Amino acid sequence: MNSKVFMVLRILLGVFILVFGVNKFANFLPMPELNPDAGAYFGALANSKTLVLVGVVEIVAGLALILNKYGALLTLILMSISVNAVLFHAVLDPGGIGGAAVLLILNIAVLYGYKDKYSALLK
């Protein structure tokens, strides 16, 4: 992958995930209306403080990707958040799947850009 394209994708993913991580604490993006099942699931995540952990991981990963420090590691960790976001929207809130799909696609692209760093893991 071209290094400039990879840099743009890495920073774009970093900013994207940083904004949503900070939003978990500052609530500056409006929360859309959720159907009752999605609201119950999201409420359980909020009440169990799981969203706090996700927010911290997103902030750390976003900063790491923007600053190009430990990006390969945190991109792997972000993959679990990306897949869960897509699955949540696919099953419980199909209308909101666009942002989650963009997150997953960016995450996969950045993972591909870091493929040389994962060679020892995949042996």
C-alpha positions as CSV (number, residue, x, y, z in Angstrom):
1,M,0.0,0.0,0.0
2,N,1.3,3.5,-0.9
3,S,2.7,5.1,2.3
4,K,0.8,8.4,1.8
5,V,-2.5,6.5,1.2
6,F,-1.8,4.5,4.3
7,M,-1.0,7.6,6.3
8,V,-4.3,9.2,5.3
9,L,-6.3,6.1,6.1
10,R,-4.5,5.7,9.5
11,I,-5.2,9.3,10.5
12,L,-8.8,9.2,9.2
13,L,-9.4,6.1,11.3
14,G,-7.7,7.7,14.3
15,V,-9.8,10.9,14.1
16,F,-13.0,8.9,13.5
17,I,-12.5,6.6,16.5
18,L,-11.2,9.4,18.7
19,V,-14.3,11.5,18.0
20,F,-16.6,8.6,18.9
21,G,-14.5,7.7,22.0
22,V,-14.6,11.3,23.3
23,N,-18.3,11.4,22.6
24,K,-18.9,8.5,25.1
25,F,-17.8,11.0,27.8
26,A,-18.8,14.4,26.4
27,N,-22.0,13.5,24.6
28,F,-21.7,16.2,21.9
29,L,-23.2,14.0,19.1
30,P,-26.9,13.4,19.3
31,M,-28.1,9.9,20.2
32,P,-30.6,8.7,17.6
33,E,-33.8,7.0,18.7
34,L,-33.3,3.3,19.1
35,N,-35.9,0.6,18.9
36,P,-36.7,-1.0,22.3
37,D,-34.4,-4.0,21.8
38,A,-31.5,-1.9,20.7
39,G,-32.2,0.6,23.6
40,A,-32.3,-2.2,26.1
41,Y,-29.0,-3.6,24.9
42,F,-27.3,-0.2,24.7
43,G,-28.7,0.6,28.2
44,A,-27.2,-2.6,29.6
45,L,-23.8,-1.7,28.1
46,A,-24.0,1.8,29.6
47,N,-25.2,0.5,33.1
48,S,-22.4,-2.1,33.2
49,K,-19.8,0.6,32.4
50,T,-18.8,-1.4,29.3
51,L,-19.1,1.8,27.2
52,V,-16.6,3.5,29.5
53,L,-14.1,0.8,28.7
54,V,-14.9,1.0,25.0
55,G,-14.5,4.8,25.1
56,V,-11.1,4.6,26.8
57,V,-9.9,2.1,24.3
58,E,-11.2,4.2,21.4
59,I,-9.5,7.3,22.7
60,V,-6.2,5.5,23.3
61,A,-6.4,3.9,19.8
62,G,-7.3,7.1,18.1
63,L,-4.4,8.9,19.6
64,A,-2.1,6.0,18.8
65,L,-3.1,6.0,15.2
66,I,-2.9,9.8,14.8
67,L,0.6,9.8,16.5
68,N,1.7,6.6,14.8
69,K,2.6,4.9,18.0
70,Y,1.6,1.3,18.7
71,G,-0.9,1.6,15.8
72,A,-0.5,-2.0,14.7
73,L,-1.4,-3.3,18.1
74,L,-4.4,-1.0,18.7
75,T,-5.7,-1.6,15.2
76,L,-6.0,-5.3,16.1
77,I,-7.8,-4.4,19.4
78,L,-10.1,-2.0,17.5
79,M,-11.2,-4.8,15.2
80,S,-13.3,-6.3,18.0
81,I,-15.1,-2.9,18.5
82,S,-15.6,-2.6,14.8
83,V,-17.1,-6.0,14.3
84,N,-19.3,-5.6,17.4
85,A,-20.6,-2.2,16.1
86,V,-21.5,-3.7,12.7
87,L,-23.2,-6.7,14.3
88,F,-25.1,-4.4,16.7
89,H,-26.4,-2.3,13.8
90,A,-27.0,-5.3,11.5
91,V,-29.2,-7.0,14.1
92,L,-30.7,-4.3,16.2
93,D,-30.5,-1.0,14.3
94,P,-30.1,-1.6,10.6
95,G,-30.7,2.1,9.8
96,G,-27.6,3.2,11.6
97,I,-25.2,0.7,10.0
98,G,-23.4,3.3,7.8
99,G,-21.0,4.6,10.3
100,A,-20.2,1.2,11.6
101,A,-19.5,-0.1,8.1
102,V,-17.2,2.8,7.4
103,L,-15.4,2.0,10.7
104,L,-15.0,-1.6,9.8
105,I,-13.8,-0.8,6.2
106,L,-11.2,1.7,7.5
107,N,-10.1,-0.7,10.2
108,I,-9.5,-3.5,7.6
109,A,-7.7,-1.1,5.3
110,V,-5.3,0.0,8.1
111,L,-4.8,-3.6,9.2
112,Y,-3.8,-4.4,5.6
113,G,-1.4,-1.5,5.8
114,Y,0.2,-2.9,8.9
115,K,0.4,-6.4,7.4
116,D,4.2,-6.5,7.6
117,K,4.0,-6.0,11.4
118,Y,1.8,-9.1,11.7
119,S,4.1,-11.5,9.9
120,A,5.6,-13.0,13.1
121,L,2.1,-13.5,14.5
122,L,0.9,-15.4,11.4
123,K,3.8,-17.9,11.2
